[in-house]
Structures are given as C-alpha cells and as structure tokens.
Amino acid sequence: MPRKPGWYTQTPAIRSQLLKLDAPTLDREAFQLLFKVQKRQANNLMRALGGYKVGTSFVVDRQALLDRLDELSAVRGVATAEIQRKVNVVERIEALRQEARTVRIPRPRPATGNSRLPEGISIPAQGQLLIEHDGPEQVLSRILALIEMANRDFAGFQKAIGGGSDGV
C-alpha cells in the first residue's frame, strides 16, 4: 500500500488556516505553504482537488477546497481513517506485547526412583508417550522433567520407557 501524504492527518489545521484567508482562490504558492508540499505536489494536489485555469495560472476556489476538506475529514474521511489506522496499529502492537510476555515454567520435582517416569507422564503402549496437563506451562514443565531424567540417568530413562539398549 502506498504511503499516504503527510497533509492527510493535517486537514483540520489546513481547514482552520483556510477560514482565516480572505482570497476567493488559492494559487500554487499558497497551496505549497498551506499543505507544506513541493511545487510539483502542489500542482497535482490542486488538480485533484478541483483546480482550474485562470489565464496562465492554475487556481482552486477557496470555498470548494473547504468543502472538499470537510468531505475528507468526515467520519469515513481520509484523515479520520488514517488516525484510526494508527490507533489500530498501536493497539495491536500492545496486544502482541502482552501475548509475548515471558512465562515462567516451574521446575519439576525430581523423580523419586531412577526408573520411574515423572509425575503426569506415562507410557500407555509401546511407542506412545502420554502427558497429562492442565495448561501449556505444565506440559513444558513435565517435558523438562523428562529431559532432566534422561540427562541424569539415561539407563534408568531407557528402562522407564521400555526401550532396549540397541536404540542408542
């Protein structure tokens, strides 16, 4: 999606400056100052906002411009939509920060016997491992206990899961 011009969010300020002007039309130089854009951008913007040629100059009717800015600032207008988009982005970033917060996984209690699987872990059939849990932290805690058991005493771990010694 192309980047939106900076003046989109400034339509209320531009409108208030326009109300202070007495001139019935605005030329390119006035547009440059009002919208804070370069010459070429001012010409393109004037064309897009209903400008017309008077002699050799291109101008925009002040009242027509005010009306057009009111349309853009309306509830479904560009400025409001841009502000709402920024609010949505900030809210989504905050929601992601909340989701990504660090979760502490409790250290499992060490197994009482060398060949006994940690609490909540069982082998219902050969080649199957069952982990009972109440949530993601408990699953990770029990997996950690299983890893620690295997790391501490691999022979006891192998015996507990019913594996032979030819697997390693």
Secondary structure, 3 states (H helix, E strand, C coil): CCCCCHHHHHHHHHHHHHHHCCCCEECHHHHHHHHCCCHHHHHHHHHHCCCEEECCEEEEEHHHHHHHHHHHHCCCCHHHHHHHHHHHHHHHHHHHHHHCCCCCCCCCCCCCCCCCCCCCEECCCCCCCEECCCCHHHHHHHHHHHHHHHHHCHHHHHHHHCCCHHHC
